[in-house]
Amino acid sequence: MPQCSAWFASTIVRRSWIAMALVILSSSVLRAQTLDEDLRRLPIRELAVLAKGEGDAVRGAIVFFQPHMACSKCHAVGQANQNGLGPDLTALGKEVSDESLVESVLLPSKVIRKGFESVTVITAGGKSLSALLVERTKDKLVVRDISRSGELTTLAMTDIEDIKLNATSIMPAGQVNQLNSRQQFLDLIRYLIEIRDGGAVRALQLQPSAALLTFKVPEYEQHLDHAGLIGRWNDKSLQRGEAIYQRVCANCHGTKDKPGSLPTSLRFAEGKFKNGSDPLSMYRTLTHGFGLMAPQTWMVPSQKYDVIHYVRETYLQPHNPTQFVAVDATYLARLPKGNTRGPEPSKIVPWSAMDYGPSLAHTFEVPGLEHNLAYKGIA
């Protein structure tokens, strides 16, 4: 009997360690998942049903118009669309189903609405232009230049070397990774459903007040110790920067080997910066936005400099050295002086976006000589 008890106890301990290892392993896998990946694991129809049942259109309107989401940069919602880069979402018609709306946000390139396919125009001079096709005749080509916020551009056909139809939408994939939770996604879809059904009248009713949308640079930005933030660059900040880049930035900018989903976004390993490539200029681009890139209001200073560090070390220095600006004592001395490094980043944990009802339960089975014992825990 004592031998049996000892064996049983050792079995409990051994399997407890195995269970703990599995929990740790599964936790690390969860941390690696993005919101976009989590949502795409669910059936499109299920997400559409959840959006109608649990989404809030008022909150969704606020999400839609947030500067960092950039939805309203291309899409009109009943008003005159200035750039024509995206369809008026109040004029889609009910032939666009709830599932289609979910799919268009999560998988924007799966089905591209007619009239909004993008092309790449190669001129006789070797220049490349990403645009939406407006008109094509034997003499001229009229397009909306994506890099110039949809500005109409006319090119003579004699000046064009080639025109290629792009298979990807100009709407970036992975855009939902800038949301804080699954609930915000459901709110956004519910808003899209309501303005599709209610048209411009419903869109006007849901229009958020300017006070909720006005982008204000935080006060601490005026007092940042930029040299101190750059001086803390190390292997850990490089890893943090990589995590941010892969979760958010790569969706538009791509990687060295794989292009992003937005044709006009800079390819860091080969392109030329239009708004400065030194660390401070890159920081200001993240803070204030540039072109189609909206201000990254969700990022605190340390996160901005972490991702800048990653871009410099991974893309600029080894592959695009003409855009790499060395950081030395002279450069650091010229940076704006300050006495703060800003707030700490907010923690985004996977379980905060999950709702499994009022209780969570685990069942652990421990084998014995003849019977299995199951212990259930409620958290």
KOLTOR-371988 format. One record per residue (C-alpha): x, y, z; residue number from 1; residue in one letter. Coordinates in steps of 0.02 Angstrom, whole numbers, plus 50000, padded with zeros to 5 digits. Layout:
     px     py     pz    n  res
      X      Y      Z  NUM    a
...
//
This chain:
     px     py     pz    n  res
  50000  50000  50000    1    m
  50140  50126  50041    2    p
  50219  50086  49872    3    q
  50054  50120  49787    4    c
  50036  50287  49877    5    s
  50214  50336  49832    6    a
  50185  50291  49650    7    w
  50022  50387  49648    8    f
  50103  50540  49727    9    a
  50248  50537  49605   10    s
  50126  50522  49461   11    t
  50030  50674  49525   12    i
  50190  50777  49539   13    v
  50254  50724  49368   14    r
  50091  50761  49280   15    r
  50074  50924  49374   16    s
  50240  50979  49300   17    w
  50181  50924  49128   18    i
  50019  51022  49151   19    a
  50116  51176  49207   20    m
  50231  51161  49056   21    a
  50081  51149  48940   22    l
  50002  51303  49021   23    v
  50164  51401  49001   24    i
  50182  51344  48820   25    l
  50002  51386  48777   26    s
  50020  51556  48861   27    s
  50171  51597  48754   28    s
  50075  51547  48598   29    v
  49931  51659  48650   30    l
  50048  51806  48674   31    r
  50114  51782  48498   32    a
  49941  51794  48421   33    q
  49876  51960  48359   34    t
  49696  52018  48366   35    l
  49687  51999  48178   36    d
  49742  51817  48190   37    e
  49622  51781  48332   38    d
  49475  51853  48235   39    l
  49518  51761  48075   40    r
  49512  51596  48169   41    r
  49325  51620  48191   42    l
  49198  51590  48051   43    p
  49150  51750  47961   44    i
  48965  51715  47989   45    r
  48993  51695  48176   46    e
  49079  51864  48185   47    l
  48937  51945  48089   48    a
  48808  51873  48209   49    v
  48910  51929  48359   50    l
  48924  52105  48287   51    a
  48735  52120  48268   52    k
  48704  52050  48441   53    g
  48844  52126  48543   54    e
  48912  52271  48440   55    g
  48873  52453  48478   56    d
  48857  52569  48328   57    a
  48889  52727  48429   58    v
  49054  52660  48493   59    r
  49091  52591  48320   60    g
  49073  52764  48243   61    a
  49204  52830  48362   62    i
  49321  52688  48312   63    v
  49290  52723  48127   64    f
  49337  52907  48141   65    f
  49488  52887  48254   66    q
  49639  52966  48167   67    p
  49752  52815  48192   68    h
  49626  52699  48105   69    m
  49624  52810  47949   70    a
  49457  52737  47888   71    c
  49387  52908  47847   72    s
  49541  52955  47746   73    k
  49475  52850  47602   74    c
  49292  52810  47640   75    h
  49148  52933  47637   76    a
  48995  52902  47744   77    v
  48865  53006  47655   78    g
  48968  53163  47632   79    q
  49053  53211  47471   80    a
  49207  53101  47457   81    n
  49355  53212  47422   82    q
  49479  53082  47361   83    n
  49375  52937  47294   84    g
  49499  52807  47355   85    l
  49364  52704  47440   86    g
  49177  52675  47414   87    p
  49045  52776  47505   88    d
  48994  52656  47643   89    l
  48817  52725  47652   90    t
  48786  52680  47469   91    a
  48840  52498  47467   92    l
  48664  52428  47454   93    g
  48593  52278  47545   94    k
  48670  52160  47418   95    e
  48826  52183  47526   96    v
  48791  52061  47667   97    s
  48844  52071  47849   98    d
  48971  51934  47813   99    e
  49041  52035  47667  100    s
  49070  52183  47782  101    l
  49164  52074  47906  102    v
  49266  51997  47766  103    e
  49309  52165  47689  104    s
  49385  52225  47853  105    v
  49480  52065  47894  106    l
  49525  52013  47716  107    l
  49519  52172  47610  108    p
  49602  52094  47459  109    s
  49490  51940  47447  110    k
  49354  52034  47353  111    v
  49395  52207  47285  112    i
  49243  52312  47242  113    r
  49228  52353  47057  114    k
  49298  52524  47019  115    g
  49422  52520  47162  116    f
  49553  52402  47090  117    e
  49725  52480  47096  118    s
  49853  52485  46956  119    v
  50038  52515  46947  120    t
  50088  52630  46805  121    v
  50267  52625  46741  122    i
  50313  52781  46643  123    t
  50434  52788  46498  124    a
  50554  52876  46616  125    g
  50555  52727  46733  126    g
  50448  52802  46870  127    k
  50315  52699  46959  128    s
  50142  52764  47007  129    l
  50013  52672  47113  130    s
  49837  52732  47075  131    a
  49654  52695  47046  132    l
  49601  52693  46864  133    l
  49472  52826  46820  134    v
  49476  52835  46630  135    e
  49576  52757  46490  136    r
  49573  52806  46307  137    t
  49693  52780  46163  138    k
  49771  52949  46201  139    d
  49770  52968  46389  140    k
  49757  52884  46558  141    l
  49667  52969  46704  142    v
  49703  52899  46877  143    v
  49689  52943  47061  144    r
  49864  52952  47132  145    d
  49862  52855  47296  146    i
  50020  52940  47361  147    s
  49935  53109  47338  148    r
  49775  53064  47429  149    s
  49678  53025  47270  150    g
  49729  53178  47168  151    e
  49673  53160  46987  152    l
  49821  53140  46871  153    t
  49818  53132  46681  154    t
  49956  53043  46585  155    l
  49981  53035  46398  156    a
  49981  52855  46335  157    m
  50142  52893  46241  158    t
  50227  52924  46410  159    d
  50174  52755  46481  160    i
  50282  52600  46471  161    e
  50167  52478  46560  162    d
  50006  52465  46664  163    i
  49989  52322  46788  164    k
  49830  52275  46881  165    l
  49867  52243  47065  166    n
  49793  52093  47154  167    a
  49791  52178  47324  168    t
  49675  52312  47390  169    s
  49745  52480  47441  170    i
  49657  52451  47607  171    m
  49792  52377  47721  172    p
  49770  52203  47791  173    a
  49792  52186  47978  174    g
  49716  52356  48014  175    q
  49617  52283  48159  176    v
  49779  52258  48255  177    n
  49766  52441  48300  178    q
  49607  52403  48398  179    l
  49616  52364  48583  180    n
  49496  52218  48589  181    s
  49375  52105  48498  182    r
  49234  52213  48565  183    q
  49298  52364  48468  184    q
  49297  52258  48310  185    f
  49117  52205  48341  186    l
  49070  52388  48373  187    d
  49150  52440  48209  188    l
  49058  52306  48109  189    i
  48893  52353  48192  190    r
  48922  52534  48138  191    y
  48956  52478  47959  192    l
  48797  52373  47959  193    i
  48690  52518  48021  194    e
  48754  52647  47896  195    i
  48735  52520  47755  196    r
  48552  52496  47804  197    d
  48512  52673  47859  198    g
  48615  52768  47731  199    g
  48674  52947  47750  200    a
  48535  52988  47874  201    v
  48592  52855  47996  202    r
  48775  52903  47970  203    a
  48733  53082  48018  204    l
  48644  53022  48175  205    q
  48796  52920  48226  206    l
  48926  53052  48183  207    q
  49035  53075  48339  208    p
  49062  53248  48410  209    s
  49224  53335  48363  210    a
  49279  53330  48545  211    a
  49291  53141  48535  212    l
  49395  53144  48377  213    l
  49510  53294  48387  214    t
  49689  53235  48390  215    f
  49790  53324  48522  216    k
  49974  53291  48546  217    v
  49998  53246  48730  218    p
  50079  53379  48837  219    e
  50225  53266  48881  220    y
  50279  53267  48697  221    e
  50340  53446  48725  222    q
  50458  53392  48865  223    h
  50532  53229  48802  224    l
  50710  53177  48833  225    d
  50741  53114  48657  226    h
  50926  53083  48685  227    a
  50886  52979  48839  228    g
  50757  52876  48744  229    l
  50882  52841  48604  230    i
  51020  52806  48730  231    g
  50922  52662  48803  232    r
  50923  52563  48641  233    w
  50982  52384  48670  234    n
  50939  52206  48623  235    d
  50779  52209  48725  236    k
  50716  52368  48641  237    s
  50757  52289  48473  238    l
  50649  52139  48519  239    q
  50506  52250  48576  240    r
  50520  52350  48415  241    g
  50514  52192  48312  242    e
  50356  52135  48401  243    a
  50270  52301  48363  244    i
  50330  52303  48183  245    y
  50271  52127  48146  246    q
  50103  52157  48231  247    r
  50061  52325  48152  248    v
  50188  52406  48035  249    c
  50224  52256  47923  250    a
  50042  52255  47866  251    n
  50073  52410  47759  252    c
  50263  52422  47745  253    h
  50300  52238  47723  254    g
  50469  52158  47756  255    t
  50628  52143  47654  256    k
  50561  51995  47556  257    d
  50374  52023  47562  258    k
  50285  52184  47508  259    p
  50152  52260  47619  260    g
  49970  52277  47572  261    s
  49977  52465  47539  262    l
  50073  52498  47377  263    p
  50122  52676  47424  264    t
  50196  52629  47593  265    s
  50384  52646  47603  266    l
  50486  52485  47585  267    r
  50617  52518  47718  268    f
  50748  52403  47643  269    a
  50752  52496  47477  270    e
  50647  52655  47473  271    g
  50689  52838  47501  272    k
  50608  52928  47648  273    f
  50502  53080  47604  274    k
  50491  53150  47780  275    n
  50667  53122  47846  276    g
  50756  52961  47897  277    s
  50848  53014  48055  278    d
  50774  52953  48220  279    p
  50690  53118  48266  280    l
  50610  53138  48095  281    s
  50546  52959  48102  282    m
  50479  52994  48277  283    y
  50385  53148  48216  284    r
  50311  53049  48071  285    t
  50243  52921  48193  286    l
  50176  53059  48306  287    t
  50097  53176  48177  288    h
  50070  53062  48027  289    g
  50121  53092  47847  290    f
  50023  53066  47686  291    g
  49904  52918  47705  292    l
  49990  52866  47866  293    m
  49889  52925  48015  294    a
  49965  52979  48181  295    p
  50002  52826  48287  296    q
  49913  52893  48439  297    t
  49912  52724  48527  298    w
  50102  52723  48542  299    m
  50196  52802  48687  300    v
  50371  52875  48657  301    p
  50466  52720  48709  302    s
  50366  52612  48587  303    q
  50399  52734  48444  304    k
  50586  52733  48476  305    y
  50586  52543  48496  306    d
  50512  52518  48323  307    v
  50626  52653  48250  308    i
  50774  52558  48322  309    h
  50711  52398  48241  310    y
  50686  52480  48070  311    v
  50860  52558  48075  312    r
  50950  52399  48128  313    e
  50851  52276  48022  314    t
  50820  52373  47861  315    y
  50916  52535  47845  316    l
  51092  52494  47904  317    q
  51113  52326  47816  318    p
  51006  52353  47660  319    h
  50973  52539  47634  320    n
  51128  52629  47702  321    p
  51096  52793  47608  322    t
  50944  52818  47721  323    q
  51036  52771  47881  324    f
  51084  52923  47986  325    v
  51219  52887  48113  326    a
  51182  52931  48294  327    v
  51333  53009  48377  328    d
  51366  53136  48514  329    a
  51342  53281  48392  330    t
  51172  53217  48335  331    y
  51113  53184  48513  332    l
  51166  53358  48567  333    a
  51054  53437  48434  334    r
  50897  53347  48492  335    l
  50760  53441  48587  336    p
  50795  53442  48773  337    k
  50672  53373  48900  338    g
  50651  53294  49070  339    n
  50529  53151  49038  340    t
  50521  52992  48936  341    r
  50332  52985  48934  342    g
  50215  52856  49009  343    p
  50243  52669  49011  344    e
  50159  52566  48873  345    p
  49990  52493  48913  346    s
  49989  52305  48921  347    k
  49882  52215  48793  348    i
  49850  52037  48850  349    v
  49754  51909  48746  350    p
  49630  51862  48882  351    w
  49567  52042  48891  352    s
  49486  52018  48720  353    a
  49405  51852  48762  354    m
  49237  51821  48841  355    d
  49192  51643  48884  356    y
  49046  51679  48999  357    g
  49037  51689  49189  358    p
  49164  51552  49225  359    s
  49319  51469  49159  360    l
  49346  51284  49194  361    a
  49491  51164  49170  362    h
  49484  50976  49189  363    t
  49641  50882  49236  364    f
  49642  50693  49225  365    e
  49767  50599  49334  366    v
  49780  50412  49297  367    p
  49780  50288  49441  368    g
  49798  50101  49449  369    l
  49617  50070  49402  370    e
  49523  50234  49395  371    h
  49548  50410  49324  372    n
  49525  50554  49443  373    l
  49465  50718  49366  374    a
  49487  50883  49457  375    y
  49390  51034  49393  376    k
  49438  51210  49437  377    g
  49330  51365  49413  378    i
  49417  51533  49397  379    a
//
